Amino acid sequence: MRRITRNAILVILAVVVVLLALGALPSYLASGDPYYVEATVDETDGPAVDAANLSERRFPYSYGAIAAADAGDSPPRSDAYYTGPGGFKEAFTHTPFDEFDEIESRNPEAVERSEASPVGDVAYLEYDGDRYRLEITRDPND
């Protein structure tokens, strides 16, 4: 094998390894602002998305919050999502904001957007016969 070909292959492999690391690393960084999805049972009637049609792997924050509410946790919320430095992380990881966008694409009336910021956005899901109010929140103590 020629020296130029070998070097070209090594450069390509190095680029692939760096790109894979950039895709995996941000999800392990716990820096930046923590965001949570909090779930409460909502006794009112209204539009909601049926959670039976949603994958737990695609909606881990929503399902985590619903599981916490079912378990009686206080506050009933998902694991934290940290924004990371400078918004870099959002390009490579799944966020609660992505989940709310997906819920809104399925039923726009099932999501209420906050005018000031994504904190306070509310989505409604139906799961096991209950209607849940999901809200993106921040805990200033984290």
Secondary structure, 3 states (H helix, E strand, C coil): CCHHHHHHHHHHHHHHHHHHHHHHHHHHCCCCCEEEEEEEECCCCCCCEEHHHCCCCCCHHHHHHHHHHHHCCCCCECCCEECCHHHCHHHCCCCHHHHHHHHHHHCHHHEECCCCCCCCCEEEEEECCEEEEEEEEECCCC
